[in-house]
Amino acid sequence: MMDFSRHSINTLFQQLGLPATESDIDSFFSRHKLDPETRLTDADFWTEAQAAFLNEALEEDADWTEIVDQLDARLRH
């Protein structure tokens, strides 16, 4: 069954198996940054499964794509 619910950064973190409270998410972004040359899915802080999920979301233009793009943008600020 397809999930048509609206995704948020919180649900993305849950999907990735990461703590998903606002303070957990803020802490994640304060500890992790991406430089312009590194692809989101190549970041060294993802597990293999997390990177695979993010890659699939981006390649298949899945319903997660918009929020994954937001994740990418926040990691570059």
C-alpha positions, 0 to 999 in steps of 0.5 A, spaced: 500 500 500 502 506 498 503 511 503 500 518 501 501 522 507 505 528 507 512 527 509 516 532 514 523 532 516 521 529 522 518 523 518 524 523 514 528 522 520 524 516 523 524 513 516 532 513 517 531 510 524 534 517 527 531 520 533 526 525 530 524 530 536 526 537 534 532 538 538 534 531 536 534 534 529 537 541 530 543 537 534 543 532 528 544 539 523 549 542 528 553 536 528 553 534 520 555 538 514 556 537 507 561 541 502 558 543 495 562 537 492 559 531 496 553 528 494 548 527 499 548 520 499 555 519 499 556 523 506 560 518 511 555 519 516 549 515 513 549 507 514 548 503 507 541 502 508 540 510 510 544 512 503 540 507 499 533 510 501 535 517 500 538 515 493 532 511 491 528 517 494 532 522 489 532 517 483 525 515 483 522 522 484 518 518 490 514 522 495 520 523 499 524 527 494 522 534 496 523 533 504 530 529 502 532 535 498 530 540 504 535 535 508 540 536 503 539 544 503 539 544 511 546 540 511 549 545 506 548 551 510 
